Amino acid sequence: MTQSLSIAELKGELLYSNSMASANLMEGWRMEGQATTEYKDGWLHMQSPVQESHHVYWCPETFPANFIAEWEVQNQHPEAGLCIVFFAAAGQERRDLFDTSLKPRTGIFKQYTKGDINNYHISYYANTPTQKDRPFSHLRKNKGFKKVQVGQPGIPDSSTAIHKLRLIKNNGHIQLFLDGKPIINWTDNNPLAEGKIGFRQMRWTHFAYRNFNVWSINQ
């Protein structure tokens, strides 16, 4: 396991903290694709108007190669949707993800998996109209859309409970925990380095998010 220490002991410096409770707090975040954000009762709500566009919302910070990230989510539309977290995302040739020399991105999936950027992505909720209630989480490495692990079940398709995600990337060891239970656990022997974190939704999705925090790791 990554943490022989407890999570509290493993967490180092708090690198980023955002309750996501208001538009002012989200200043600098970048939306790719057509989606709206609203703020209700301390939550960021994200969805695409009339379900027209897949979308990705990027935190502007570049995080180190090793980190712990946590956030909370709640499904507002259990009829259909898909949620992904992108991380260690950067342009090829070590360019920043927002470098203007990179091709524009508009939420279309292949721009993130087969374009001119590298990243990992994990699907932790999958319930699309064409693939209802796919239970298992998937970890892929990009560029290339390489499925490197089929993990444990993610968020149940009909759940409207509040769920907590914890993502750990440490020396190539990648883990995702859902409500304290590991659903992804894989080691990359040639890991990606620093990069950005973003939240992707397919166009049917309406999720709420809050309390996004990122720490360095005590080695």
N, C-alpha and C positions, 0 to 999 in steps of 0.2 A: 504494500500500500504506500501511497505517497506520504501520508502523515503518520509517522511513528509518534510524533507529538500530537497533542489535542489540537482541534481547530483554533482554539484561543491562543495556544502557544505557537502555532504555525503562522498565524497572521502577524505580519510585520507592520510597516508604515501604512497608514490609511492614505491611499493615493487619490481617491476620488469618492465623493459622497453626494448623493442627490436623492432627495425624497420624491422627485418627479411630480410634485404637487401643484405646480403652476407653470405658466408659459415663461415667466421670467427665469425660473430655474433651468428651463430647457433651452435657453439661449445658446446658440452655437451648434446645437444638434442639427444633423442634416437628414432630410427626408429625400429618399430616392423612390420614385413612383408616386402615384396620385393617392394621397391619404390625408385624413384630417386627424387632428389631435384635440381633445377636450379634457378639462380638468374638473373632477367631481369628487368631493369628500376625500381629498388627499391622494387621488389616483389619476394617472395619465391614461386616458382612453384613446385607443388608436384603431382606426378602421378606414376602409376605402369607400368613398361615396358611391352608392348604388353598386357596390362590389365590382368595380371596374378595373382595378389595378392591384397587382402584387406590389409590395413596398418594403423598404428597409429603412430603419431609423438608426443613424450612427451617432454614437457618442464622439465628440470631437477630440478626446484625449487619446494619445498613443501610450499604450501600456507596455510594460517590460515583458520579456519572454516568460517570466515566472510570476504568477499572480493568483489571487483568490478573488472571485467576483460573486456577489450575491444579489438577488432581486426577488420580488414577489410578483405573482401574476394571479389574475382571476378571469375566467372565461365569461364573456357577456353574451355569447352567441353559440351555444353548444350544438346547434344544428349542423354547422360545418366550419372548418378552419384548419390552419396549419401554422405552427410557430417554430421558428428556428433562431438560434443564437449563432452569429458569426463571431469569430475571435482570431487574434493574431493576423488580422487582415491588413495587407499592405500591397502596394504596387510592386510588380516585378522589377528587378534590378534595384531593390531596396528603396523605391520611391514611396513617398507618403501616399496614403490611400486617396487623398484629395488633390494630388498633384494634377495640374491642369493638362499635363501631357498624356494622361490616361484617357481612355475612351469614356464618353459619358455613360452613366448607368441610370436606368429608369425603372428598376424593379424586376426586369426580366431575368429569370433565374440563370440562364447561361452566361450572362454578363458577369456573374459572381463565381461561377464554377468552371467556365471554359474561356474566360476573357483574359485580361492582362493584369489580374490581381491574384495573390495567393491568400489562402485563409484555411481555417477549419470551420466546419459547421455541424451543429447537432440539432436534429429535429426532436423536440420533446413533447409535442402535441401534434397529432396527425389524424384528421377526420375530414377528408375532402369529399365532394360529391361523387367522385369517381373511385375513391378508395376509402370507404367508410371504416372508421375506427381501426386504423392500423395501430396496433398496440405498442409495437417495439420502437424505441428510440434508435436513431441511426447517427453515426459519426462518419463524416466524409472529410477528405483532405483535397484541397484545391490549390492550384489549377489542376483540373483533370476529373473532378467528380468521383474520386476514388472512395468507394465504401470500405472503410477500414474496420468498422465494427458495427454489428447489430446488437444493441444492448438490451436492457430490460424495459418493461413497459413504462411509458411516460405518463402524462396526465390523462386520466380516463376521458373518453370522448364526451360524456354527458356531465362531467363534473363542473359545478360552478363554485366550488370551494376555493379559498385562498391557498395557493401553493407557493412554497419557497424553493428556489433554485440556488444551488451552490456549484460554481464551476472552478475547478483547480487545474492549473497548468504549471507543472513543475519539472524542469529538466526533461521535457518530452513526455512526461506522465500526465495524461489527461483524464480527469474524472468529472462527471456531472452527477450531483446528488439532487433528488427530488424529495422534499420533505424529510431529509436526512438519510434516505435510502439511495445507494449507488445504482445508477442506471446506465452509466458509461464508465469504463475503466480500461484504458488502452495506453500503451507506450509507443511513441514514435522515436525510432532510432536516428532519425534525421529531422529534428523538429524545426518548425518555423520559429522565427524570433519575435521581436516586438511587433505590435500592431494595434489596430482598433477593434472595438467591440460594437456590434450592431444587432438590432432585433428585427427579424424579418417575419412578415405575415403574408400568407396568400390572400387573395382578394375577398374571400368569404369571411374572413376572420374579424372578430371584434374582441380584443383582450384589453384588460386594464393592467397597468404596471405601476410599481412604487418601490422606493427604498433600494436604489441601485448603488452598491458600494463595491469598491475594489481596493484590495490590499496587496502590498508586496509580500514575499514569503521569507520567513526566517529559515535560513539553511542550517 
